[in-house]
Amino acid sequence: MEKFNTLYSKGIPLPVEDIDTDQIIPARFLKAVSREGFGDNLFRDWRYVEGDQPNPDFVLNQPDIEDQILVAGRNFGCGSSREHAAWALYDYGIKVVVSSFFADIFKNNALNNGLLPVQVSEENLKKIFAAIKEDSNVEIEVNLQEQYIKIESIGLKETFEINSYKKYCLLNGFDDIDFLLNKKEEIEQFEKRKNNTKTVSA
């Protein structure tokens, strides 16, 4: 995974509540087992109309949408526990999802796959949506090291919570296996000390 520290990006507004994992990536696209390629079908049933024609009214089909922060309504990622939802968002190029509430399983899947879920208050979520509506080019800053999201132009700043282990992994670009491999020398030294202690005791 890519290392994550501080991200500056415009926001992609999706002010819809209760977006479930089947809307994020429909079940008919879950045949693949690798993480690549799912971004092509992100929000498939909203992005396309009959005949696989792009829906001009959907936000991801607007001109010059290449932003990395998705701002969504409350209860994002509810529904089934499919990890593919996080894969699809990350593969599309989204690095942060901002909402006022995340389904627990989606939140864990996101963190396991390099995607940062940033939970803000309902009040600040409304302010973020309003800021984007007022100026689609407004810059959002997400600082993982200091754990805050900020829109300087409107004076908004809010800290967010994140598991310390997952924070360490994101900052270093590690998944769980990478983390263990990074600790290989320490693990080997621990095992050696433990075996030496057993030998002395015997």
C-alpha positions as CSV (number, residue, x, y, z in Angstrom):
1,M,0.0,0.0,0.0
2,E,1.0,3.6,-0.4
3,K,2.2,5.5,2.6
4,F,-0.3,8.0,3.9
5,N,0.6,11.2,5.8
6,T,-1.1,14.4,4.7
7,L,-3.5,14.6,1.8
8,Y,-4.7,17.8,0.1
9,S,-7.6,17.4,-2.3
10,K,-10.9,18.7,-3.5
11,G,-13.9,16.8,-2.2
12,I,-16.3,14.6,-4.1
13,P,-19.7,15.3,-2.6
14,L,-22.1,12.4,-2.3
15,P,-24.7,13.6,0.2
16,V,-26.6,10.3,0.4
17,E,-27.2,8.5,3.7
18,D,-27.1,4.8,4.3
19,I,-24.9,4.0,1.2
20,D,-24.4,0.3,1.5
21,T,-21.7,-2.0,0.1
22,D,-23.9,-3.2,-2.7
23,Q,-24.3,0.3,-4.0
24,I,-20.5,0.8,-3.7
25,I,-19.8,-2.3,-5.7
26,P,-22.8,-4.4,-6.9
27,A,-22.6,-8.1,-6.1
28,R,-22.5,-9.2,-9.7
29,F,-18.9,-7.8,-9.9
30,L,-17.5,-9.8,-7.1
31,K,-16.1,-12.7,-9.1
32,A,-12.5,-11.6,-9.1
33,V,-10.3,-12.4,-6.1
34,S,-7.5,-9.8,-6.7
35,R,-8.0,-6.2,-5.6
36,E,-7.3,-4.6,-9.0
37,G,-10.0,-3.6,-11.4
38,F,-12.9,-3.0,-9.0
39,G,-12.6,0.7,-9.4
40,D,-14.1,0.4,-12.9
41,N,-17.4,-0.7,-11.3
42,L,-17.5,1.6,-8.3
43,F,-21.1,2.9,-7.8
44,R,-21.8,1.1,-11.1
45,D,-25.6,1.4,-11.0
46,W,-25.4,5.1,-10.2
47,R,-22.6,5.9,-12.7
48,Y,-24.2,4.3,-15.7
49,V,-27.7,4.1,-17.2
50,E,-29.1,1.5,-19.7
51,G,-26.7,0.6,-22.4
52,D,-23.7,1.3,-20.1
53,Q,-23.9,5.0,-20.9
54,P,-22.4,7.3,-18.3
55,N,-25.0,9.0,-16.2
56,P,-24.2,12.8,-16.7
57,D,-25.9,13.6,-13.4
58,F,-23.7,11.4,-11.2
59,V,-20.9,13.2,-9.5
60,L,-18.1,10.8,-10.6
61,N,-19.0,11.6,-14.2
62,Q,-18.6,15.3,-13.9
63,P,-15.7,16.9,-15.8
64,D,-12.2,16.8,-14.2
65,I,-13.2,14.7,-11.2
66,E,-9.9,13.2,-10.1
67,D,-10.2,14.0,-6.4
68,Q,-9.1,11.6,-3.7
69,I,-11.5,12.6,-0.9
70,L,-15.1,11.3,-1.0
71,V,-17.5,13.1,1.3
72,A,-20.6,11.0,2.0
73,G,-23.8,11.0,4.1
74,R,-24.2,9.3,7.4
75,N,-23.9,5.5,7.8
76,F,-21.5,4.9,4.9
77,G,-20.6,1.3,4.1
78,C,-23.6,-0.4,5.8
79,G,-25.0,-3.7,4.5
80,S,-22.9,-6.8,3.8
81,S,-19.3,-7.2,5.0
82,R,-17.7,-7.5,1.5
83,E,-14.2,-6.2,1.5
84,H,-14.5,-5.5,-2.2
85,A,-16.2,-2.2,-1.3
86,A,-13.0,-0.9,0.1
87,W,-11.0,-2.4,-2.8
88,A,-13.3,-0.6,-5.3
89,L,-12.9,2.8,-3.6
90,Y,-9.1,2.5,-3.3
91,D,-8.7,1.1,-6.8
92,Y,-10.6,4.1,-8.2
93,G,-8.2,6.5,-6.6
94,I,-10.0,7.5,-3.4
95,K,-7.8,7.7,-0.4
96,V,-10.2,9.2,2.2
97,V,-13.9,8.8,2.9
98,V,-15.4,11.5,5.2
99,S,-18.8,10.8,6.9
100,S,-20.5,11.4,10.2
101,F,-20.8,7.6,10.8
102,F,-19.3,4.4,9.3
103,A,-20.4,0.8,9.5
104,D,-17.9,-1.0,11.8
105,I,-17.0,-3.7,9.3
106,F,-16.6,-1.3,6.4
107,K,-14.4,0.9,8.6
108,N,-12.1,-2.1,9.5
109,N,-12.0,-3.2,5.9
110,A,-11.1,0.3,4.7
111,L,-8.2,0.6,7.2
112,N,-6.9,-2.9,6.2
113,N,-6.7,-1.7,2.6
114,G,-5.1,1.7,2.8
115,L,-8.3,3.7,2.8
116,L,-8.7,6.2,5.6
117,P,-12.3,6.7,7.0
118,V,-12.5,10.1,8.7
119,Q,-15.5,10.5,11.0
120,V,-16.7,14.0,11.7
121,S,-19.6,15.5,13.5
122,E,-23.0,15.9,11.8
123,E,-22.5,19.7,12.0
124,N,-19.1,19.7,10.4
125,L,-20.2,17.3,7.7
126,K,-23.0,19.8,6.7
127,K,-20.3,22.5,6.7
128,I,-18.1,20.5,4.4
129,F,-20.9,19.8,2.0
130,A,-21.9,23.5,2.0
131,A,-18.2,24.5,1.4
132,I,-18.0,22.2,-1.6
133,K,-21.3,23.4,-3.0
134,E,-20.1,27.0,-2.6
135,D,-16.8,26.3,-4.2
136,S,-16.1,23.0,-5.9
137,N,-12.4,23.8,-5.8
138,V,-12.2,24.2,-2.1
139,E,-9.2,22.4,-0.6
140,I,-9.6,19.8,2.1
141,E,-6.6,18.8,4.2
142,V,-6.4,15.4,6.0
143,N,-3.5,15.0,8.3
144,L,-3.1,11.5,9.6
145,Q,-0.1,12.1,11.8
146,E,-1.9,14.9,13.7
147,Q,-5.3,13.2,13.2
148,Y,-7.3,16.2,11.9
149,I,-9.3,17.3,8.9
150,K,-9.3,21.0,7.9
151,I,-10.8,23.4,5.5
152,E,-8.8,26.5,6.1
153,S,-10.9,28.8,3.9
154,I,-13.9,28.4,6.2
155,G,-12.1,27.9,9.5
156,L,-13.1,24.3,9.9
157,K,-10.8,21.9,11.8
158,E,-11.8,18.7,13.6
159,T,-9.7,15.9,15.0
160,F,-10.7,12.2,14.3
161,E,-10.0,8.9,16.0
162,I,-8.1,6.0,14.6
163,N,-6.7,2.8,16.0
164,S,-3.0,3.4,16.8
165,Y,-1.9,0.1,15.1
166,K,-3.8,1.0,11.9
167,K,-2.4,4.5,12.0
168,Y,1.1,3.1,12.2
169,C,0.4,0.8,9.2
170,L,-1.1,3.6,7.1
171,L,1.8,5.9,7.8
172,N,4.3,3.3,6.7
173,G,2.3,1.8,3.9
174,F,2.0,-1.6,5.6
175,D,-0.7,-4.2,5.5
176,D,-0.7,-6.8,8.3
177,I,1.8,-9.1,6.5
178,D,4.1,-6.2,5.8
179,F,4.0,-5.2,9.5
180,L,5.1,-8.7,10.6
181,L,7.8,-8.8,8.0
182,N,9.1,-5.4,9.2
183,K,9.3,-6.9,12.7
184,K,11.0,-10.1,11.5
185,E,14.4,-9.3,13.1
186,E,12.8,-8.3,16.4
187,I,10.7,-11.5,16.4
188,E,13.8,-13.7,15.7
189,Q,15.7,-12.0,18.5
190,F,12.8,-12.6,20.9
191,E,12.6,-16.2,19.9
192,K,16.4,-16.6,20.4
193,R,16.2,-15.0,23.8
194,K,13.3,-17.3,24.8
195,N,15.1,-20.4,23.6
196,N,18.3,-19.4,25.5
197,T,16.3,-18.9,28.6
198,K,14.8,-22.4,28.3
199,T,18.2,-23.9,27.8
200,V,19.6,-22.2,31.0
201,S,16.6,-23.3,33.0
202,A,17.0,-26.9,31.9
